[in-house]
Amino acid sequence: GNHGAIYGATWVENIYGCMDELAINFDTEANINDGSCEYPDNGDYSWSFDGVDDYVNIPDADMLSGGGKNLSVEVKFNCSDVDLQSDQHIIGKSFSQSNKDWLLKISPNSLLGFEYESAANNWGVENGYAVTLLEPNLDYNTVFTYQFDTKEIILYLNGNINGNWILPTDLPNTTEDVSIGR
């Protein structure tokens, strides 16, 4: 039986393959992406900051502030020098004295610190220093968690609780960007 007439159309063979030009197995003849793309391992890289004017800026997003909700931030770092003359910011949602949320830093006494804005234009430290002295040229993994319902900050260093505090107020919710290394 006749199932109809074809006018102007042609049969096209379906060729499945990787259609991403950046993949190592890019198939120039593929016309249907089959999800098989493979990418090169470009190695193990990290950012290096000079401690003066190098930083990364991440645009503000509501998920990066406390402001009535839980928050967790994780960062891996290595310090070539922990004998500092002033605070060295690791990561923070702060830029100026009038616009800040939270900050992870290394203090001049080589301790990991957490700060937040406790009142208008005032940093609240609330004993916000970890108990482990940081050593130069070691890799560290740190996480801070904030529980909105209890106002508790827990600071982890390499998987171990290294400090915890109950804040007297909620973390603020500013529109400040997050900066790394500033």
C-alpha positions, 0 to 999 in steps of 0.5 A: 500500500501507498502511505503517501507521497514525498515532495522535496524531502530527502532521506537523511541518515542519522549519524550519532556521535560527539558534536562538541568541537572542543571534545577530543572525539568530535565527529564532523559527520555526526548530526545527532549528539549522542552524549559521548563527548570526551574532554582532555584532562588539563591537569591540576591547576590553582590560582596564585595571588600576590596578596596585594592586588590579585583577586577573583570577583563573583557577582552577588547571588542571594544564595551567597548570603545568610539573610534568613537562610542556612549557608555553607562555604568551602574553599581550599587554599595554600599559603606560602607565607603565614607570617603576615603583617595584616589580615589576608582575606581568603574569601568573603562577601565584603568590600568596604567597611559599609558593605559586608556580610562575611569573611574568611581570613588568615590573621597576623597570628597565623590563625584562620578567622571568620568575621561578619557584620554584627551591626551597621558598619561594625565587624563582629568577631565573636571569638571567630578564630580557629584553634589551629595555627596555619603553617606555610606551604600546606594545603588546607580545606576549610568550610564554614556553615551557618545555621539560621535557626540557631545562628551557629557558625561552625568552622571546619579545617581539614574535616575537623571542627576548628571553631564554633560560635553562636552569633547574636544576630543573623548574617546580613544580606547585602548585594556585595560580590564575593571576592577570593584573595582580595 
